[in-house]
Amino acid sequence: MFEFIRVSLTLAMLVYASLRDLREREVPDMTWIIFGLTGLIIDLYEVYNGRLALLGLGFTLLASTAITFLIGYLGLFGGADFKALVVLSLLQPYPPRVFKPHLGMVSGIYPLTVLSNSALLGASSALFQAFRNLYAAYRGSRLFEGLGHESSWRKLMVLISGSKMNLNSIRGPPFHYPLETMEEGVRRLLSPFRMDDDEALKVFEEFRRAGASEIWISNTLPFIVFIMLGYLTSIFLGDIALSLLFNAMSLIQA
């Protein structure tokens, strides 16, 4: 019964948070408080009944929180993503035993399997973005018009991380951030990063005043959606990266 309760609560949290992330790029803190406390109560009850080892629970929570905090500190995802993974560690500290993952392999610290799958799925969006931009170029779009002076490396980075968008269609922060800036009338590409919201709005306005029609922008990823997908793949497939690594090592040894 507890297996289905944990899975149901985790999915309910991630579906709700994903919808909020898609619409607003923000999730109310009360979401994490409610589901986090619920997960903690279930954990303590299972520890009391001997179904869950206190030491194992503590190590899982400590390790997964430390790693996700480090990734968040490096700016690779936002505060809501960090909270989602911490609460997920409380709701699902171990693999659901009622499911048998197809790949047959998960991390000893189960939340890290979810994080690993989520990261792989999120990274795959760069391939989709690159294909989309290359297709636009094939259809005749001048992707780097006015940016011929920029290095091939910068062009490649924006090609896989951004898209060229009409200024009138840009929603601005927290959905869209500029990947270009204007320096003394010359357009310059920016390395992909999330700048301050006010600074981003100023850049967009500067391009409008200059009469530009299009600009390279970065679409912020609703990463909680990828966490939800990472959780589902961890249930039905297992740890994708760990499985690939194990198979690669087997081939090398053979």
Secondary structure, 3 states (H helix, E strand, C coil): CHHHHHHHHHHHHHHHHHHHHHHHCCCCHHHHHHHHHHHHHHHHHHHHCCCCCHHHHHHHHHHHHHHHHHHHHCCCCCHHHHHHHHHHHHHCCCCCCCCCCCCCCCCCCHHHHHHHHHHHHHHHHHHHHHHHHHHHHHCCCCCCCCCCCCCHHHHHHHHHHCEEEEHHHCCCCCCEEECEEEECCEEEECCCCCCCHHHHHHHHHHHHHCCCCEEEEEECCCHHHHHHHHHHHHHHCCCHHHHHHHHHHHHHHC
